[in-house]
Amino acid sequence: MYKKHQIGKSGEELACKYLKDNNYGIVERNFSCLQGEIDIIAYDIQNKELVFFEVKTRTNFNYGFPSDSVNKQKKRHILRSVEYYLYSRNMQNVFVRIDVIEIVLNKGKYKLNHLKQVF
């Protein structure tokens, strides 16, 4: 499990760098509650939206694209976590979006794909 955890953390670091380079302000990382976990919460400066990111990192395509693992159950946990986050921060009338960032690491190089408003 340690290697998977390390790969996931590397992916989140790459995702944060990508977001900062593309006009997003990082609000919070690894928000956790009973409903689930959100990898990255950032503010899209250009579109004035609060964006909740699920980051999926893989080292190969043996099990499909990284985003394929965001199944119905995972989506439900993310939605509940987003709702709780907004409720706990007393945030009403805020434009929000849920995105997935998929990253494939291979021999020190990586490919990143940002999927906007996936559900």
C-alpha positions as a LaTeX table, in Angstrom:
\begin{tabular}{lrrr}
\hline
Residue & $x$ (\AA) & $y$ (\AA) & $z$ (\AA) \\
\hline
Met1 & 0.00 & 0.00 & 0.00 \\
Tyr2 & 2.91 & 2.37 & 0.64 \\
Lys3 & 3.86 & 2.52 & $-3.06$ \\
Lys4 & 0.27 & 3.32 & $-4.10$ \\
His5 & 0.13 & 6.04 & $-1.46$ \\
Gln6 & 3.40 & 7.50 & $-2.71$ \\
Ile7 & 2.17 & 7.45 & $-6.34$ \\
Gly8 & $-1.04$ & 9.18 & $-5.28$ \\
Lys9 & 0.82 & 11.90 & $-3.39$ \\
Ser10 & 3.12 & 12.47 & $-6.39$ \\
Gly11 & 0.05 & 12.86 & $-8.59$ \\
Glu12 & $-1.50$ & 15.38 & $-6.21$ \\
Glu13 & 1.72 & 17.43 & $-6.18$ \\
Leu14 & 1.77 & 17.48 & $-10.00$ \\
Ala15 & $-1.93$ & 18.42 & $-10.06$ \\
Cys16 & $-1.35$ & 21.33 & $-7.66$ \\
Lys17 & 1.53 & 22.62 & $-9.77$ \\
Tyr18 & $-0.66$ & 22.37 & $-12.89$ \\
Leu19 & $-3.51$ & 24.22 & $-11.16$ \\
Lys20 & $-1.29$ & 27.03 & $-9.90$ \\
Asp21 & 0.17 & 27.43 & $-13.39$ \\
Asn22 & $-3.36$ & 27.68 & $-14.83$ \\
Asn23 & $-4.95$ & 30.41 & $-12.68$ \\
Tyr24 & $-6.28$ & 28.32 & $-9.81$ \\
Gly25 & $-5.72$ & 29.21 & $-6.19$ \\
Ile26 & $-5.36$ & 26.20 & $-3.92$ \\
Val27 & $-7.85$ & 26.52 & $-1.06$ \\
Glu28 & $-7.40$ & 23.19 & 0.70 \\
Arg29 & $-5.92$ & 19.74 & 0.18 \\
Asn30 & $-7.08$ & 16.35 & 1.41 \\
Phe31 & $-10.32$ & 17.52 & 3.00 \\
Ser32 & $-11.74$ & 14.57 & 4.87 \\
Cys33 & $-15.09$ & 14.00 & 6.56 \\
Leu34 & $-17.36$ & 11.07 & 7.35 \\
Gln35 & $-18.85$ & 11.30 & 3.86 \\
Gly36 & $-15.52$ & 10.89 & 2.09 \\
Glu37 & $-12.45$ & 12.80 & 0.98 \\
Ile38 & $-11.68$ & 15.52 & $-1.54$ \\
Asp39 & $-8.14$ & 15.62 & $-2.90$ \\
Ile40 & $-7.90$ & 19.29 & $-3.84$ \\
Ile41 & $-10.21$ & 22.27 & $-3.45$ \\
Ala42 & $-9.22$ & 25.25 & $-5.57$ \\
Tyr43 & $-10.66$ & 28.51 & $-6.80$ \\
Asp44 & $-10.85$ & 28.99 & $-10.57$ \\
Ile45 & $-9.91$ & 32.65 & $-10.80$ \\
Gln46 & $-10.92$ & 33.02 & $-14.45$ \\
Asn47 & $-14.41$ & 31.48 & $-14.10$ \\
Lys48 & $-14.95$ & 32.52 & $-10.47$ \\
Glu49 & $-15.86$ & 28.98 & $-9.36$ \\
Leu50 & $-14.92$ & 26.84 & $-6.41$ \\
Val51 & $-13.66$ & 23.58 & $-7.89$ \\
Phe52 & $-13.43$ & 20.22 & $-6.16$ \\
Phe53 & $-10.81$ & 17.91 & $-7.69$ \\
Glu54 & $-10.50$ & 14.16 & $-7.63$ \\
Val55 & $-6.94$ & 13.24 & $-8.64$ \\
Lys56 & $-6.36$ & 9.79 & $-10.09$ \\
Thr57 & $-2.79$ & 8.69 & $-10.73$ \\
Arg58 & $-1.62$ & 5.50 & $-12.43$ \\
Thr59 & 1.62 & 4.11 & $-13.80$ \\
Asn60 & 0.02 & 2.27 & $-16.73$ \\
Phe61 & $-3.27$ & 1.66 & $-18.54$ \\
Asn62 & $-3.71$ & $-1.99$ & $-17.44$ \\
Tyr63 & $-7.03$ & $-1.13$ & $-15.81$ \\
Gly64 & $-8.12$ & 1.59 & $-18.22$ \\
Phe65 & $-7.80$ & 5.32 & $-17.87$ \\
Pro66 & $-7.31$ & 6.69 & $-14.35$ \\
Ser67 & $-10.67$ & 8.48 & $-14.50$ \\
Asp68 & $-12.42$ & 5.15 & $-15.14$ \\
Ser69 & $-12.03$ & 4.41 & $-11.42$ \\
Val70 & $-14.38$ & 7.28 & $-10.54$ \\
Asn71 & $-17.39$ & 5.00 & $-10.44$ \\
Lys72 & $-20.95$ & 5.61 & $-9.23$ \\
Gln73 & $-20.07$ & 4.93 & $-5.59$ \\
Lys74 & $-17.01$ & 7.21 & $-5.69$ \\
Lys75 & $-19.11$ & 9.98 & $-7.28$ \\
Arg76 & $-21.68$ & 9.64 & $-4.50$ \\
His77 & $-18.96$ & 10.00 & $-1.84$ \\
Ile78 & $-17.51$ & 13.05 & $-3.59$ \\
Leu79 & $-20.92$ & 14.73 & $-3.90$ \\
Arg80 & $-21.68$ & 14.13 & $-0.22$ \\
Ser81 & $-18.26$ & 15.45 & 0.75 \\
Val82 & $-18.78$ & 18.58 & $-1.36$ \\
Glu83 & $-22.18$ & 19.16 & 0.22 \\
Tyr84 & $-20.71$ & 18.76 & 3.69 \\
Tyr85 & $-17.79$ & 21.07 & 2.89 \\
Leu86 & $-20.14$ & 23.82 & 1.68 \\
Tyr87 & $-22.44$ & 23.34 & 4.68 \\
Ser88 & $-19.60$ & 23.34 & 7.21 \\
Arg89 & $-18.14$ & 26.53 & 5.71 \\
Asn90 & $-21.58$ & 28.20 & 5.52 \\
Met91 & $-21.14$ & 28.74 & 1.80 \\
Gln92 & $-24.37$ & 29.38 & $-0.05$ \\
Asn93 & $-24.80$ & 30.83 & $-3.52$ \\
Val94 & $-21.31$ & 29.77 & $-4.57$ \\
Phe95 & $-20.66$ & 28.49 & $-8.06$ \\
Val96 & $-19.05$ & 25.07 & $-7.78$ \\
Arg97 & $-17.71$ & 22.47 & $-10.15$ \\
Ile98 & $-16.33$ & 18.97 & $-9.76$ \\
Asp99 & $-13.37$ & 18.02 & $-11.95$ \\
Val100 & $-11.12$ & 15.01 & $-12.32$ \\
Ile101 & $-7.42$ & 15.22 & $-13.02$ \\
Glu102 & $-5.93$ & 12.02 & $-14.33$ \\
Ile103 & $-2.19$ & 11.52 & $-14.36$ \\
Val104 & $-0.13$ & 8.70 & $-15.83$ \\
Leu105 & 3.45 & 8.44 & $-14.53$ \\
Asn106 & 6.00 & 6.59 & $-16.63$ \\
Lys107 & 9.80 & 6.55 & $-16.28$ \\
Gly108 & 10.08 & 9.98 & $-14.67$ \\
Lys109 & 7.67 & 11.59 & $-17.15$ \\
Tyr110 & 3.96 & 12.16 & $-16.85$ \\
Lys111 & 0.84 & 12.97 & $-18.83$ \\
Leu112 & $-1.91$ & 15.01 & $-17.20$ \\
Asn113 & $-5.49$ & 15.29 & $-18.41$ \\
His114 & $-7.91$ & 17.76 & $-16.80$ \\
Leu115 & $-11.54$ & 16.66 & $-17.18$ \\
Lys116 & $-13.86$ & 19.56 & $-16.33$ \\
Gln117 & $-17.31$ & 19.25 & $-14.81$ \\
Val118 & $-17.43$ & 15.47 & $-14.95$ \\
Phe119 & $-20.68$ & 15.19 & $-12.97$ \\
\hline
\end{tabular}
